[in-house]
Amino acid sequence: MSDHVVFTVYAVASACCLLLLAVIVLLLRRGLRAFFSDLSDNRDIVTLLVRMALLSLLLIGAGNILGHSYMTGEDANWLTVTWNVADQFKEMAFGLTLILVIFALTFLLLYIVGKRLGVVCK
């Protein structure tokens, strides 16, 4: 299998992963804005926190996508390329799941502490 074919498959798989990542970020944006609006009345702080959370999601997802390598050369065939693509999706999903769990626990702690201190507005 030629290196050109492997590169094309890698580029298409990376584009699909980035598209999936963008959809996830768009879905989370409104919820994050509502959550941070409950924690703070300052619009600039809410915007900063939402951008930081979304940027970290994008960077972690893109890092998992771009950090993956494919087997090239004489040993490469469609089976190894297919498994490499599946492994790339798995690594992206694992990285995003891990960061979403960390975010969920952190935001839960923020909410509980804010509720106890009376800082949460609603």
MIDOSE-1310 file (N, C-alpha, C; in nm, 2 decimals, decimal comma, always signed):
residues 122
msdh	+0,08/-0,12/+0,00/+0,00/+0,00/+0,00/+0,09/+0,12/+0,00; +0,06/+0,22/-0,08/+0,14/+0,34/-0,10/+0,12/+0,43/+0,02; +0,22/+0,51/+0,05/+0,21/+0,61/+0,15/+0,11/+0,72/+0,13; +0,08/+0,74/+0,00/-0,02/+0,84/-0,04/-0,16/+0,80/+0,01
vvft	-0,19/+0,67/-0,01/-0,32/+0,62/+0,03/-0,33/+0,62/+0,19; -0,23/+0,59/+0,26/-0,23/+0,59/+0,40/-0,25/+0,73/+0,45; -0,18/+0,83/+0,39/-0,19/+0,97/+0,43/-0,33/+1,02/+0,40; -0,39/+0,98/+0,29/-0,53/+1,02/+0,26/-0,63/+0,96/+0,36
vyav	-0,61/+0,84/+0,40/-0,70/+0,78/+0,50/-0,68/+0,85/+0,63; -0,55/+0,88/+0,67/-0,53/+0,95/+0,79/-0,59/+1,09/+0,79; -0,58/+1,16/+0,68/-0,64/+1,29/+0,67/-0,79/+1,29/+0,68; -0,85/+1,19/+0,62/-1,00/+1,18/+0,62/-1,05/+1,14/+0,76
asac	-0,98/+1,05/+0,82/-1,01/+1,01/+0,96/-0,99/+1,12/+1,06; -0,88/+1,20/+1,04/-0,86/+1,31/+1,13/-0,97/+1,42/+1,11; -1,01/+1,44/+0,99/-1,11/+1,54/+0,96/-1,25/+1,50/+1,02; -1,28/+1,37/+1,02/-1,40/+1,31/+1,08/-1,39/+1,33/+1,23
clll	-1,28/+1,30/+1,29/-1,26/+1,32/+1,43/-1,28/+1,46/+1,47; -1,22/+1,55/+1,40/-1,23/+1,70/+1,43/-1,37/+1,74/+1,41; -1,44/+1,69/+1,31/-1,58/+1,73/+1,30/-1,67/+1,68/+1,42; -1,64/+1,56/+1,46/-1,71/+1,50/+1,58/-1,68/+1,59/+1,70
lavi	-1,56/+1,62/+1,71/-1,51/+1,71/+1,83/-1,58/+1,84/+1,82; -1,59/+1,90/+1,71/-1,66/+2,03/+1,69/-1,81/+2,02/+1,73; -1,87/+1,91/+1,69/-2,02/+1,89/+1,73/-2,03/+1,88/+1,88; -1,94/+1,80/+1,94/-1,95/+1,79/+2,09/-1,93/+1,92/+2,16
vlll	-1,83/+2,00/+2,11/-1,81/+2,14/+2,17/-1,93/+2,22/+2,15; -2,00/+2,22/+2,04/-2,12/+2,30/+2,01/-2,23/+2,26/+2,10; -2,24/+2,13/+2,13/-2,35/+2,08/+2,21/-2,32/+2,12/+2,36; -2,20/+2,13/+2,40/-2,17/+2,16/+2,54/-2,17/+2,31/+2,57
rrgl	-2,16/+2,39/+2,47/-2,14/+2,53/+2,49/-2,26/+2,60/+2,56; -2,38/+2,57/+2,53/-2,49/+2,63/+2,59/-2,50/+2,59/+2,74; -2,48/+2,46/+2,76/-2,49/+2,41/+2,90/-2,38/+2,47/+2,99; -2,26/+2,48/+2,94/-2,15/+2,54/+3,01/-2,18/+2,69/+3,04
raff	-2,24/+2,76/+2,95/-2,27/+2,90/+2,97/-2,38/+2,91/+3,08; -2,48/+2,83/+3,07/-2,58/+2,83/+3,18/-2,53/+2,80/+3,31; -2,44/+2,70/+3,32/-2,38/+2,66/+3,45/-2,30/+2,77/+3,51; -2,21/+2,83/+3,43/-2,12/+2,93/+3,48/-2,20/+3,06/+3,51
sdls	-2,31/+3,08/+3,44/-2,39/+3,20/+3,47/-2,46/+3,18/+3,61; -2,48/+3,06/+3,65/-2,54/+3,03/+3,78/-2,43/+3,06/+3,89; -2,31/+3,04/+3,86/-2,20/+3,06/+3,96/-2,16/+3,20/+3,97; -2,17/+3,28/+3,86/-2,12/+3,42/+3,86/-2,22/+3,51/+3,78
dnrd	-2,24/+3,63/+3,83/-2,32/+3,73/+3,76/-2,24/+3,81/+3,67; -2,10/+3,80/+3,68/-2,02/+3,88/+3,59/-2,01/+3,81/+3,45; -2,05/+3,88/+3,35/-2,05/+3,82/+3,22/-1,91/+3,79/+3,16; -1,81/+3,88/+3,20/-1,68/+3,85/+3,15/-1,62/+3,72/+3,21
ivtl	-1,65/+3,70/+3,33/-1,60/+3,58/+3,40/-1,66/+3,45/+3,34; -1,79/+3,46/+3,31/-1,86/+3,35/+3,25/-1,80/+3,32/+3,11; -1,78/+3,42/+3,03/-1,72/+3,41/+2,90/-1,58/+3,34/+2,91; -1,50/+3,39/+3,00/-1,37/+3,34/+3,02/-1,37/+3,19/+3,06
lvrm	-1,46/+3,15/+3,15/-1,46/+3,01/+3,20/-1,51/+2,92/+3,08; -1,61/+2,97/+3,01/-1,67/+2,89/+2,90/-1,56/+2,87/+2,79; -1,49/+2,97/+2,76/-1,38/+2,96/+2,66/-1,27/+2,87/+2,70; -1,23/+2,88/+2,83/-1,13/+2,80/+2,88/-1,17/+2,65/+2,88
alls	-1,29/+2,62/+2,92/-1,34/+2,48/+2,91/-1,34/+2,43/+2,77; -1,39/+2,51/+2,68/-1,40/+2,46/+2,54/-1,27/+2,45/+2,48; -1,18/+2,54/+2,51/-1,04/+2,54/+2,45/-0,97/+2,41/+2,50; -0,99/+2,38/+2,63/-0,92/+2,26/+2,68/-0,98/+2,13/+2,61
llli	-1,11/+2,13/+2,59/-1,17/+2,02/+2,52/-1,11/+2,01/+2,38; -1,10/+2,12/+2,31/-1,05/+2,12/+2,17/-0,90/+2,08/+2,17; -0,82/+2,13/+2,26/-0,68/+2,09/+2,26/-0,66/+1,95/+2,29; -0,73/+1,90/+2,39/-0,71/+1,75/+2,43/-0,76/+1,66/+2,31
gagn	-0,87/+1,70/+2,26/-0,92/+1,62/+2,14/-0,83/+1,62/+2,02; -0,78/+1,74/+1,99/-0,69/+1,75/+1,87/-0,56/+1,69/+1,90; -0,51/+1,69/+2,03/-0,39/+1,63/+2,06/-0,40/+1,48/+2,05; -0,51/+1,42/+2,09/-0,53/+1,28/+2,07/-0,54/+1,24/+1,93
ilgh	-0,60/+1,32/+1,85/-0,62/+1,29/+1,70/-0,48/+1,30/+1,63; -0,41/+1,41/+1,65/-0,29/+1,43/+1,58/-0,17/+1,35/+1,63; -0,18/+1,31/+1,75/-0,07/+1,23/+1,81/-0,07/+1,09/+1,77; -0,17/+1,05/+1,69/-0,17/+0,91/+1,65/-0,09/+0,88/+1,53
symt	-0,02/+0,77/+1,52/+0,06/+0,74/+1,40/+0,01/+0,61/+1,33; +0,03/+0,61/+1,20/-0,01/+0,50/+1,12/+0,10/+0,42/+1,07; +0,08/+0,29/+1,04/+0,18/+0,20/+0,99/+0,19/+0,23/+0,84; +0,31/+0,26/+0,79/+0,33/+0,28/+0,65/+0,44/+0,18/+0,60
geda	+0,45/+0,18/+0,47/+0,55/+0,09/+0,41/+0,50/-0,04/+0,36; +0,58/-0,14/+0,35/+0,54/-0,27/+0,30/+0,44/-0,34/+0,39; +0,45/-0,32/+0,52/+0,36/-0,39/+0,61/+0,22/-0,34/+0,61; +0,20/-0,22/+0,56/+0,07/-0,16/+0,56/-0,03/-0,22/+0,46
nwlt	-0,15/-0,26/+0,51/-0,25/-0,30/+0,42/-0,39/-0,25/+0,47; -0,49/-0,28/+0,41/-0,62/-0,22/+0,45/-0,66/-0,26/+0,59; -0,63/-0,38/+0,63/-0,67/-0,42/+0,76/-0,60/-0,34/+0,87; -0,46/-0,32/+0,85/-0,39/-0,24/+0,95/-0,44/-0,09/+0,95
vtwn	-0,47/-0,04/+0,83/-0,51/+0,10/+0,82/-0,65/+0,11/+0,89; -0,74/+0,01/+0,87/-0,87/+0,01/+0,93/-0,86/+0,01/+1,08; -0,77/-0,08/+1,13/-0,75/-0,09/+1,28/-0,69/+0,04/+1,33; -0,60/+0,10/+1,26/-0,54/+0,23/+1,30/-0,65/+0,34/+1,31
vadq	-0,74/+0,35/+1,21/-0,85/+0,44/+1,21/-0,94/+0,42/+1,33; -0,97/+0,30/+1,36/-1,05/+0,26/+1,48/-0,98/+0,30/+1,61; -0,85/+0,28/+1,61/-0,78/+0,31/+1,73/-0,77/+0,46/+1,75; -0,76/+0,54/+1,64/-0,76/+0,68/+1,64/-0,89/+0,73/+1,70
fkem	-1,01/+0,68/+1,66/-1,13/+0,72/+1,71/-1,15/+0,68/+1,86; -1,09/+0,56/+1,90/-1,10/+0,52/+2,03/-1,02/+0,61/+2,12; -0,90/+0,65/+2,08/-0,81/+0,74/+2,16/-0,88/+0,87/+2,18; -0,94/+0,93/+2,08/-1,01/+1,05/+2,09/-1,13/+1,04/+2,19
afgl	-1,20/+0,94/+2,17/-1,32/+0,92/+2,26/-1,28/+0,90/+2,41; -1,17/+0,83/+2,43/-1,12/+0,81/+2,56/-1,07/+0,94/+2,62; -0,99/+1,01/+2,55/-0,94/+1,14/+2,60/-1,06/+1,24/+2,63; -1,16/+1,24/+2,54/-1,27/+1,33/+2,57/-1,35/+1,28/+2,69
tlil	-1,37/+1,15/+2,70/-1,45/+1,10/+2,81/-1,38/+1,13/+2,94; -1,25/+1,11/+2,94/-1,17/+1,14/+3,06/-1,18/+1,29/+3,10; -1,16/+1,38/+3,01/-1,17/+1,52/+3,04/-1,31/+1,56/+3,08; -1,41/+1,50/+3,02/-1,55/+1,53/+3,06/-1,59/+1,48/+3,20
vifa	-1,53/+1,37/+3,24/-1,55/+1,32/+3,37/-1,48/+1,41/+3,47; -1,36/+1,46/+3,44/-1,29/+1,55/+3,53/-1,36/+1,68/+3,54; -1,41/+1,73/+3,42/-1,49/+1,86/+3,42/-1,62/+1,84/+3,51; -1,69/+1,73/+3,49/-1,81/+1,70/+3,56/-1,79/+1,70/+3,71
ltfl	-1,68/+1,63/+3,76/-1,65/+1,63/+3,90/-1,61/+1,77/+3,95; -1,53/+1,84/+3,88/-1,49/+1,97/+3,92/-1,61/+2,07/+3,92; -1,69/+2,06/+3,82/-1,81/+2,15/+3,82/-1,91/+2,12/+3,93; -1,92/+1,99/+3,96/-2,01/+1,94/+4,08/-1,95/+2,00/+4,21
llyi	-1,82/+1,99/+4,23/-1,76/+2,05/+4,35/-1,78/+2,20/+4,36; -1,76/+2,26/+4,24/-1,78/+2,41/+4,24/-1,93/+2,44/+4,28; -2,02/+2,37/+4,23/-2,16/+2,39/+4,25/-2,20/+2,37/+4,40; -2,14/+2,26/+4,45/-2,17/+2,23/+4,59/-2,11/+2,33/+4,69
vgkr	-1,99/+2,37/+4,66/-1,92/+2,47/+4,74/-1,99/+2,60/+4,73; -2,03/+2,64/+4,61/-2,11/+2,76/+4,58/-2,24/+2,76/+4,65; -2,31/+2,65/+4,65/-2,44/+2,64/+4,72/-2,42/+2,65/+4,87; -2,32/+2,59/+4,93/-2,29/+2,60/+5,07/-2,26/+2,74/+5,11
lgvv	-2,18/+2,81/+5,03/-2,14/+2,95/+5,06/-2,25/+3,05/+5,03; -2,35/+3,01/+4,95/-2,45/+3,10/+4,91/-2,41/+3,19/+4,79; -2,31/+3,14/+4,72/-2,26/+3,22/+4,60/-2,35/+3,19/+4,48; -2,40/+3,07/+4,47/-2,48/+3,03/+4,35/-2,61/+3,12/+4,35
ck	-2,63/+3,18/+4,24/-2,74/+3,28/+4,22/-2,87/+3,22/+4,22; -2,89/+3,11/+4,16/-3,03/+3,05/+4,14/-3,05/+2,93/+4,22
